[in-house]
Amino acid sequence: MTLIYWQKHWFLYFERSMYMNIFFLILHLIVTTTLIGLILLQSSKGGLGGGMGGGEFYRTKRGAEKIVFNATVVTAVLFLCTSIINIMVR
């Protein structure tokens, strides 16, 4: 009975798979552009200068800087998850 159903309705599987693939691809593009925007919003004061004797001191992140930093971390994790999902869906 299952084989007969599969033979008659095989196109439904590919149709659902195609829509799921497109959905996760669009979600991945949204997460990617959000991650790029959040990285560009971050302050560029803490570069490699501190590691090479630049003389900068450590300071805590406060206010909007902390929110942007935490949002960047969450978006990076979402980027990793959507990348893995896109590989698995294909």
Backbone hydrogen bonds, N-H to C=O, Kabsch-Sander energy under -0.5 kcal/mol:
donor,donor_aa,acceptor,acceptor_aa,energy
5,Y,1,M,-2.0
6,W,2,T,-2.6
7,Q,3,L,-2.3
8,K,4,I,-1.8
9,H,5,Y,-2.3
12,L,9,H,-1.0
13,Y,9,H,-0.7
13,Y,10,W,-0.5
14,F,10,W,-1.2
15,E,11,F,-2.1
16,R,12,L,-2.4
17,S,13,Y,-2.3
18,M,14,F,-2.2
19,Y,15,E,-2.2
20,M,16,R,-2.4
21,N,17,S,-2.3
22,I,18,M,-2.3
23,F,19,Y,-2.5
24,F,20,M,-2.4
25,L,21,N,-1.9
26,I,22,I,-2.4
27,L,23,F,-2.5
28,H,24,F,-2.2
29,L,25,L,-2.0
30,I,26,I,-2.1
31,V,27,L,-2.4
32,T,28,H,-2.4
33,T,29,L,-2.4
34,T,30,I,-2.1
35,L,31,V,-2.4
36,I,32,T,-2.4
37,G,33,T,-2.2
38,L,34,T,-2.5
39,I,35,L,-2.2
40,L,36,I,-2.1
41,L,37,G,-1.4
42,Q,38,L,-0.9
42,Q,39,I,-0.6
47,G,45,K,-0.7
50,G,47,G,-0.6
52,M,48,L,-0.9
53,G,50,G,-0.9
54,G,49,G,-2.4
65,E,62,R,-1.3
67,I,63,G,-1.7
68,V,64,A,-2.7
69,F,65,E,-2.0
70,N,66,K,-2.6
71,A,67,I,-2.4
72,T,68,V,-1.9
73,V,69,F,-2.0
74,V,70,N,-2.3
75,T,71,A,-2.4
76,A,72,T,-2.2
77,V,73,V,-1.9
78,L,74,V,-2.3
79,F,75,T,-2.3
80,L,76,A,-2.0
81,C,77,V,-2.4
82,T,78,L,-2.9
83,S,79,F,-1.9
84,I,80,L,-2.1
85,I,81,C,-2.5
86,N,82,T,-2.3
87,I,83,S,-1.6
88,M,84,I,-2.1
89,V,85,I,-2.4
90,R,86,N,-1.2
